[in-house]
Amino acid sequence: MNNVVALRRSPTIEQPEHLSALVTAGSGGAASTTTCLGLATALRLATGAQVAAIDGTVGGGNLLDRAGVEPIDPARAIRQLGSHMAVSSAGAVVVGGHGESSDSVLVDSLLADRHLARIHDVGTAVRSPRLTPLIEAGAAIVVATAPRAEPLARMRVGLEWLIDTYGRGVLSRTVVAISHQLPQCVVDMAPIRDALSPLVAGFVEVPFDANLARPGPVDHRHLSGAAIDAWTDVLDAFGRIEAGDRGTDGQHVGAGELA
């Protein structure tokens, strides 16, 4: 697969191989799958890092169908993951889901042993006990949503659950990603951005990209530069989280109340 695309800026994340992140959503159709794929693509293209996009949704989602365009080289395959592995057009490893019974910690550990960054699409499953060890271990969290009234309301419920379950400090490693699914937005995002930006590690709007709206496999060469730049902004937030974990960044998030 030809991976040549226009050179874009690299995210400010120093140790991508240590990255473990969960992409969650309050409801179906809130773009957790495309956000997971986008982050893996942006990280792979900009840094050349080995990265895995992992389907951790309940019942198994369509990440493998959307992103796995080539069989994985047997030398790179992991025995425990069987036939649930493929490679994206950008060269990221894609791991299909095993449903609610899948061991997310085991999958994360197996890929970490191969020095891969791990981005888990967990969809609506963030409350699942199988994800608790990853969150308690400090995984970054991306709350993905669409700019519509109902998904935004569910996003707020999800943020409140994270706070109630893990404490307000969880916001310091939580990024809100608004994925525009129509060319024009019908909701004024400015008040939401103003309310959430001081509380979370990042607030990013991913612009509409018609290529993501189409069914079928996603070829990174057809994605818009604006979308890739927005996912890179999320990765920059991961870099700030990484720096904060090393004690080099001030704790400026997590204060105040959700609007």
C-alpha positions as YAML, in Angstrom:
chain: A
units: angstrom
residues:
- id: 1
  name: MET
  ca: [0.00, 0.00, 0.00]
- id: 2
  name: ASN
  ca: [1.32, 3.42, -1.00]
- id: 3
  name: ASN
  ca: [1.33, 5.57, 2.13]
- id: 4
  name: VAL
  ca: [2.50, 8.80, 0.49]
- id: 5
  name: VAL
  ca: [0.43, 11.79, 1.59]
- id: 6
  name: ALA
  ca: [1.15, 15.49, 1.98]
- id: 7
  name: LEU
  ca: [3.49, 16.09, 4.91]
- id: 8
  name: ARG
  ca: [1.62, 17.40, 7.95]
- id: 9
  name: ARG
  ca: [2.85, 18.59, 11.31]
- id: 10
  name: SER
  ca: [3.86, 16.06, 13.95]
- id: 11
  name: PRO
  ca: [2.02, 15.96, 17.26]
- id: 12
  name: THR
  ca: [3.93, 16.95, 20.36]
- id: 13
  name: ILE
  ca: [3.88, 13.52, 21.95]
- id: 14
  name: GLU
  ca: [7.33, 12.32, 22.93]
- id: 15
  name: GLN
  ca: [6.75, 8.64, 23.64]
- id: 16
  name: PRO
  ca: [3.90, 7.43, 21.43]
- id: 17
  name: GLU
  ca: [4.76, 3.80, 22.09]
- id: 18
  name: HIS
  ca: [3.61, 4.31, 25.69]
- id: 19
  name: LEU
  ca: [0.22, 5.70, 24.68]
- id: 20
  name: SER
  ca: [-2.89, 3.88, 25.85]
- id: 21
  name: ALA
  ca: [-6.14, 5.72, 25.13]
- id: 22
  name: LEU
  ca: [-9.84, 4.94, 25.17]
- id: 23
  name: VAL
  ca: [-12.31, 6.54, 22.76]
- id: 24
  name: THR
  ca: [-15.81, 6.47, 24.16]
- id: 25
  name: ALA
  ca: [-19.21, 7.85, 23.19]
- id: 26
  name: GLY
  ca: [-22.52, 8.30, 24.95]
- id: 27
  name: SER
  ca: [-24.49, 6.70, 22.14]
- id: 28
  name: GLY
  ca: [-24.12, 4.94, 18.84]
- id: 29
  name: GLY
  ca: [-23.37, 7.10, 15.82]
- id: 30
  name: ALA
  ca: [-21.25, 9.53, 17.86]
- id: 31
  name: ALA
  ca: [-18.09, 8.80, 15.83]
- id: 32
  name: SER
  ca: [-16.02, 6.83, 18.33]
- id: 33
  name: THR
  ca: [-14.94, 4.42, 15.58]
- id: 34
  name: THR
  ca: [-13.88, 7.08, 13.09]
- id: 35
  name: THR
  ca: [-12.20, 9.04, 15.90]
- id: 36
  name: CYS
  ca: [-10.20, 5.96, 16.92]
- id: 37
  name: LEU
  ca: [-9.21, 5.32, 13.32]
- id: 38
  name: GLY
  ca: [-8.40, 8.99, 12.77]
- id: 39
  name: LEU
  ca: [-6.14, 9.20, 15.80]
- id: 40
  name: ALA
  ca: [-4.29, 6.03, 14.82]
- id: 41
  name: THR
  ca: [-3.89, 7.34, 11.28]
- id: 42
  name: ALA
  ca: [-2.64, 10.78, 12.33]
- id: 43
  name: LEU
  ca: [-0.15, 9.29, 14.78]
- id: 44
  name: ARG
  ca: [1.13, 6.76, 12.26]
- id: 45
  name: LEU
  ca: [1.51, 9.26, 9.42]
- id: 46
  name: ALA
  ca: [3.15, 12.01, 11.46]
- id: 47
  name: THR
  ca: [5.57, 9.99, 13.57]
- id: 48
  name: GLY
  ca: [5.96, 6.63, 11.84]
- id: 49
  name: ALA
  ca: [5.21, 5.01, 15.20]
- id: 50
  name: GLN
  ca: [3.79, 1.53, 15.41]
- id: 51
  name: VAL
  ca: [0.17, 2.02, 16.47]
- id: 52
  name: ALA
  ca: [-2.88, -0.17, 16.92]
- id: 53
  name: ALA
  ca: [-6.55, 0.73, 16.62]
- id: 54
  name: ILE
  ca: [-8.52, -1.73, 18.74]
- id: 55
  name: ASP
  ca: [-12.23, -2.56, 18.69]
- id: 56
  name: GLY
  ca: [-13.28, -2.76, 22.34]
- id: 57
  name: THR
  ca: [-17.01, -2.17, 21.82]
- id: 58
  name: VAL
  ca: [-19.76, -4.35, 23.26]
- id: 59
  name: GLY
  ca: [-20.58, -7.12, 20.82]
- id: 60
  name: GLY
  ca: [-17.82, -6.08, 18.45]
- id: 61
  name: GLY
  ca: [-18.13, -3.11, 16.12]
- id: 62
  name: ASN
  ca: [-17.13, -2.42, 12.54]
- id: 63
  name: LEU
  ca: [-13.62, -1.04, 13.08]
- id: 64
  name: LEU
  ca: [-11.99, -4.00, 11.33]
- id: 65
  name: ASP
  ca: [-14.33, -3.65, 8.35]
- id: 66
  name: ARG
  ca: [-13.76, 0.11, 8.09]
- id: 67
  name: ALA
  ca: [-10.00, 0.13, 8.59]
- id: 68
  name: GLY
  ca: [-8.50, -3.30, 7.92]
- id: 69
  name: VAL
  ca: [-7.66, -3.16, 4.22]
- id: 70
  name: GLU
  ca: [-4.73, -5.60, 4.12]
- id: 71
  name: PRO
  ca: [-3.91, -8.88, 5.89]
- id: 72
  name: ILE
  ca: [-1.30, -8.54, 8.57]
- id: 73
  name: ASP
  ca: [2.11, -10.03, 7.96]
- id: 74
  name: PRO
  ca: [2.22, -13.34, 9.87]
- id: 75
  name: ALA
  ca: [5.48, -12.20, 11.47]
- id: 76
  name: ARG
  ca: [3.62, -9.27, 13.08]
- id: 77
  name: ALA
  ca: [0.53, -11.24, 14.08]
- id: 78
  name: ILE
  ca: [-0.10, -12.05, 17.74]
- id: 79
  name: ARG
  ca: [-1.21, -15.62, 18.37]
- id: 80
  name: GLN
  ca: [-3.78, -14.78, 21.05]
- id: 81
  name: LEU
  ca: [-5.60, -12.39, 18.75]
- id: 82
  name: GLY
  ca: [-6.01, -15.01, 16.06]
- id: 83
  name: SER
  ca: [-7.60, -13.83, 12.85]
- id: 84
  name: HIS
  ca: [-8.80, -10.54, 14.36]
- id: 85
  name: MET
  ca: [-5.89, -8.52, 13.00]
- id: 86
  name: ALA
  ca: [-5.33, -6.55, 9.81]
- id: 87
  name: VAL
  ca: [-3.50, -3.43, 8.63]
- id: 88
  name: SER
  ca: [-4.97, -0.07, 7.67]
- id: 89
  name: SER
  ca: [-4.06, 1.83, 4.51]
- id: 90
  name: ALA
  ca: [-1.73, 4.00, 6.64]
- id: 91
  name: GLY
  ca: [0.04, 0.98, 8.12]
- id: 92
  name: ALA
  ca: [-1.65, 0.95, 11.52]
- id: 93
  name: VAL
  ca: [-2.49, -2.43, 13.04]
- id: 94
  name: VAL
  ca: [-6.25, -2.95, 13.38]
- id: 95
  name: VAL
  ca: [-7.56, -5.38, 16.00]
- id: 96
  name: GLY
  ca: [-11.15, -6.55, 15.68]
- id: 97
  name: GLY
  ca: [-13.43, -7.00, 18.64]
- id: 98
  name: HIS
  ca: [-14.35, -10.09, 20.59]
- id: 99
  name: GLY
  ca: [-17.37, -8.55, 22.29]
- id: 100
  name: GLU
  ca: [-18.04, -7.99, 25.98]
- id: 101
  name: SER
  ca: [-16.00, -11.05, 26.95]
- id: 102
  name: SER
  ca: [-12.80, -9.68, 25.43]
- id: 103
  name: ASP
  ca: [-10.00, -8.92, 27.85]
- id: 104
  name: SER
  ca: [-9.07, -5.31, 27.06]
- id: 105
  name: VAL
  ca: [-6.21, -5.33, 29.54]
- id: 106
  name: LEU
  ca: [-4.71, -8.44, 27.94]
- id: 107
  name: VAL
  ca: [-5.03, -6.99, 24.44]
- id: 108
  name: ASP
  ca: [-3.45, -3.72, 25.61]
- id: 109
  name: SER
  ca: [-0.62, -5.62, 27.29]
- id: 110
  name: LEU
  ca: [0.09, -7.84, 24.27]
- id: 111
  name: LEU
  ca: [0.34, -4.81, 21.99]
- id: 112
  name: ALA
  ca: [2.39, -2.83, 24.52]
- id: 113
  name: ASP
  ca: [4.89, -5.70, 24.59]
- id: 114
  name: ARG
  ca: [5.32, -5.14, 20.85]
- id: 115
  name: HIS
  ca: [5.90, -1.40, 21.51]
- id: 116
  name: LEU
  ca: [2.68, -0.30, 19.81]
- id: 117
  name: ALA
  ca: [0.66, 2.74, 20.82]
- id: 118
  name: ARG
  ca: [-2.86, 1.55, 21.66]
- id: 119
  name: ILE
  ca: [-6.08, 3.42, 20.86]
- id: 120
  name: HIS
  ca: [-9.20, 1.53, 21.94]
- id: 121
  name: ASP
  ca: [-12.62, 2.22, 20.43]
- id: 122
  name: VAL
  ca: [-14.86, 1.31, 23.38]
- id: 123
  name: GLY
  ca: [-18.03, 2.99, 22.10]
- id: 124
  name: THR
  ca: [-20.65, 3.02, 24.84]
- id: 125
  name: ALA
  ca: [-18.80, 0.41, 26.93]
- id: 126
  name: VAL
  ca: [-16.73, 2.77, 29.09]
- id: 127
  name: ARG
  ca: [-18.71, 1.64, 32.17]
- id: 128
  name: SER
  ca: [-17.70, -1.99, 31.59]
- id: 129
  name: PRO
  ca: [-15.64, -3.45, 34.45]
- id: 130
  name: ARG
  ca: [-13.15, -4.84, 31.92]
- id: 131
  name: LEU
  ca: [-12.03, -1.27, 31.16]
- id: 132
  name: THR
  ca: [-11.65, -0.19, 34.79]
- id: 133
  name: PRO
  ca: [-8.01, -1.37, 35.09]
- id: 134
  name: LEU
  ca: [-7.00, 0.64, 32.01]
- id: 135
  name: ILE
  ca: [-8.67, 3.79, 33.32]
- id: 136
  name: GLU
  ca: [-7.25, 3.33, 36.80]
- id: 137
  name: ALA
  ca: [-3.80, 2.82, 35.23]
- id: 138
  name: GLY
  ca: [-4.05, 6.29, 33.69]
- id: 139
  name: ALA
  ca: [-5.22, 5.71, 30.12]
- id: 140
  name: ALA
  ca: [-6.12, 8.89, 28.26]
- id: 141
  name: ILE
  ca: [-9.81, 9.23, 27.49]
- id: 142
  name: VAL
  ca: [-11.45, 10.76, 24.44]
- id: 143
  name: VAL
  ca: [-15.16, 11.49, 24.71]
- id: 144
  name: ALA
  ca: [-16.41, 11.58, 21.12]
- id: 145
  name: THR
  ca: [-19.73, 13.09, 20.18]
- id: 146
  name: ALA
  ca: [-21.64, 14.70, 17.35]
- id: 147
  name: PRO
  ca: [-22.80, 18.33, 17.55]
- id: 148
  name: ARG
  ca: [-26.46, 17.53, 18.07]
- id: 149
  name: ALA
  ca: [-28.62, 18.04, 21.13]
- id: 150
  name: GLU
  ca: [-29.06, 14.40, 22.16]
- id: 151
  name: PRO
  ca: [-25.43, 13.26, 21.73]
- id: 152
  name: LEU
  ca: [-24.23, 16.40, 23.54]
- id: 153
  name: ALA
  ca: [-26.58, 15.66, 26.43]
- id: 154
  name: ARG
  ca: [-25.25, 12.10, 26.58]
- id: 155
  name: MET
  ca: [-21.71, 13.45, 26.51]
- id: 156
  name: ARG
  ca: [-22.43, 15.48, 29.64]
- id: 157
  name: VAL
  ca: [-23.87, 12.39, 31.35]
- id: 158
  name: GLY
  ca: [-20.73, 10.48, 30.40]
- id: 159
  name: LEU
  ca: [-18.42, 13.15, 31.79]
- id: 160
  name: GLU
  ca: [-20.40, 13.27, 35.03]
- id: 161
  name: TRP
  ca: [-20.16, 9.48, 35.34]
- id: 162
  name: LEU
  ca: [-16.39, 9.61, 34.87]
- id: 163
  name: ILE
  ca: [-16.13, 12.26, 37.61]
- id: 164
  name: ASP
  ca: [-18.41, 10.35, 39.98]
- id: 165
  name: THR
  ca: [-16.51, 7.10, 39.40]
- id: 166
  name: TYR
  ca: [-12.87, 8.23, 39.17]
- id: 167
  name: GLY
  ca: [-12.85, 11.70, 40.73]
- id: 168
  name: ARG
  ca: [-12.45, 15.13, 39.14]
- id: 169
  name: GLY
  ca: [-8.80, 14.42, 38.37]
- id: 170
  name: VAL
  ca: [-9.94, 12.20, 35.49]
- id: 171
  name: LEU
  ca: [-10.75, 15.36, 33.52]
- id: 172
  name: SER
  ca: [-7.04, 16.20, 33.38]
- id: 173
  name: ARG
  ca: [-6.59, 13.27, 30.97]
- id: 174
  name: THR
  ca: [-9.90, 13.57, 29.13]
- id: 175
  name: VAL
  ca: [-10.27, 15.14, 25.68]
- id: 176
  name: VAL
  ca: [-13.62, 16.07, 24.17]
- id: 177
  name: ALA
  ca: [-13.75, 15.51, 20.39]
- id: 178
  name: ILE
  ca: [-16.72, 16.93, 18.50]
- id: 179
  name: SER
  ca: [-17.06, 15.16, 15.15]
- id: 180
  name: HIS
  ca: [-19.05, 17.13, 12.60]
- id: 181
  name: GLN
  ca: [-21.13, 14.73, 10.53]
- id: 182
  name: LEU
  ca: [-22.86, 17.34, 8.36]
- id: 183
  name: PRO
  ca: [-21.37, 20.19, 6.33]
- id: 184
  name: GLN
  ca: [-23.16, 22.74, 8.51]
- id: 185
  name: CYS
  ca: [-23.52, 22.66, 12.28]
- id: 186
  name: VAL
  ca: [-26.97, 23.43, 13.72]
- id: 187
  name: VAL
  ca: [-25.71, 23.85, 17.29]
- id: 188
  name: ASP
  ca: [-23.69, 26.83, 18.52]
- id: 189
  name: MET
  ca: [-20.60, 25.14, 19.92]
- id: 190
  name: ALA
  ca: [-19.02, 28.30, 21.36]
- id: 191
  name: PRO
  ca: [-20.76, 28.14, 24.79]
- id: 192
  name: ILE
  ca: [-19.96, 24.43, 25.09]
- id: 193
  name: ARG
  ca: [-16.34, 25.01, 24.16]
- id: 194
  name: ASP
  ca: [-16.07, 27.92, 26.62]
- id: 195
  name: ALA
  ca: [-17.56, 25.83, 29.42]
- id: 196
  name: LEU
  ca: [-15.53, 22.66, 28.88]
- id: 197
  name: SER
  ca: [-12.15, 23.95, 27.69]
- id: 198
  name: PRO
  ca: [-10.98, 25.05, 31.18]
- id: 199
  name: LEU
  ca: [-11.99, 21.69, 32.65]
- id: 200
  name: VAL
  ca: [-10.56, 19.09, 30.29]
- id: 201
  name: ALA
  ca: [-7.21, 18.33, 28.69]
- id: 202
  name: GLY
  ca: [-8.46, 19.34, 25.26]
- id: 203
  name: PHE
  ca: [-11.55, 20.34, 23.29]
- id: 204
  name: VAL
  ca: [-11.30, 19.66, 19.55]
- id: 205
  name: GLU
  ca: [-13.77, 19.96, 16.70]
- id: 206
  name: VAL
  ca: [-13.17, 17.60, 13.78]
- id: 207
  name: PRO
  ca: [-14.59, 19.15, 10.60]
- id: 208
  name: PHE
  ca: [-16.97, 17.33, 8.30]
- id: 209
  name: ASP
  ca: [-15.25, 14.95, 5.89]
- id: 210
  name: ALA
  ca: [-17.46, 13.33, 3.26]
- id: 211
  name: ASN
  ca: [-15.05, 10.39, 2.99]
- id: 212
  name: LEU
  ca: [-15.80, 9.40, 6.59]
- id: 213
  name: ALA
  ca: [-19.54, 9.65, 5.96]
- id: 214
  name: ARG
  ca: [-19.43, 7.05, 3.21]
- id: 215
  name: PRO
  ca: [-19.78, 3.35, 4.07]
- id: 216
  name: GLY
  ca: [-16.99, 0.89, 3.44]
- id: 217
  name: PRO
  ca: [-13.24, 0.87, 4.08]
- id: 218
  name: VAL
  ca: [-11.47, 4.16, 4.78]
- id: 219
  name: ASP
  ca: [-8.39, 5.02, 2.73]
- id: 220
  name: HIS
  ca: [-6.29, 7.60, 4.56]
- id: 221
  name: ARG
  ca: [-5.17, 9.15, 1.25]
- id: 222
  name: HIS
  ca: [-8.70, 10.43, 0.70]
- id: 223
  name: LEU
  ca: [-9.11, 12.04, 4.12]
- id: 224
  name: SER
  ca: [-9.09, 15.82, 4.35]
- id: 225
  name: GLY
  ca: [-6.05, 17.59, 5.74]
- id: 226
  name: ALA
  ca: [-8.34, 19.53, 8.08]
- id: 227
  name: ALA
  ca: [-9.60, 16.32, 9.70]
- id: 228
  name: ILE
  ca: [-6.06, 14.97, 10.11]
- id: 229
  name: ASP
  ca: [-4.99, 18.27, 11.65]
- id: 230
  name: ALA
  ca: [-7.87, 18.08, 14.14]
- id: 231
  name: TRP
  ca: [-6.92, 14.55, 15.18]
- id: 232
  name: THR
  ca: [-3.37, 15.81, 15.57]
- id: 233
  name: ASP
  ca: [-4.75, 18.43, 17.97]
- id: 234
  name: VAL
  ca: [-6.14, 15.56, 20.06]
- id: 235
  name: LEU
  ca: [-2.73, 13.89, 19.97]
- id: 236
  name: ASP
  ca: [-1.19, 17.18, 21.13]
- id: 237
  name: ALA
  ca: [-3.51, 17.00, 24.14]
- id: 238
  name: PHE
  ca: [-2.21, 13.47, 24.77]
- id: 239
  name: GLY
  ca: [1.28, 14.98, 24.72]
- id: 240
  name: ARG
  ca: [0.27, 17.50, 27.39]
- id: 241
  name: ILE
  ca: [-1.16, 14.65, 29.47]
- id: 242
  name: GLU
  ca: [2.09, 12.74, 29.01]
- id: 243
  name: ALA
  ca: [4.09, 15.80, 30.13]
- id: 244
  name: GLY
  ca: [1.82, 16.30, 33.12]
- id: 245
  name: ASP
  ca: [2.34, 12.68, 34.16]
- id: 246
  name: ARG
  ca: [6.08, 13.38, 34.22]
- id: 247
  name: GLY
  ca: [5.47, 16.43, 36.40]
- id: 248
  name: THR
  ca: [6.53, 18.95, 33.74]
- id: 249
  name: ASP
  ca: [3.15, 20.54, 33.12]
- id: 250
  name: GLY
  ca: [1.04, 22.54, 35.55]
- id: 251
  name: GLN
  ca: [-2.28, 21.13, 36.64]
- id: 252
  name: HIS
  ca: [-4.57, 23.67, 35.04]
- id: 253
  name: VAL
  ca: [-7.59, 21.49, 34.33]
- id: 254
  name: GLY
  ca: [-10.29, 19.85, 36.37]
- id: 255
  name: ALA
  ca: [-11.44, 22.86, 38.35]
- id: 256
  name: GLY
  ca: [-14.94, 24.28, 38.19]
- id: 257
  name: GLU
  ca: [-18.23, 22.62, 37.34]
- id: 258
  name: LEU
  ca: [-19.74, 21.23, 34.18]
- id: 259
  name: ALA
  ca: [-22.06, 23.83, 32.65]
...
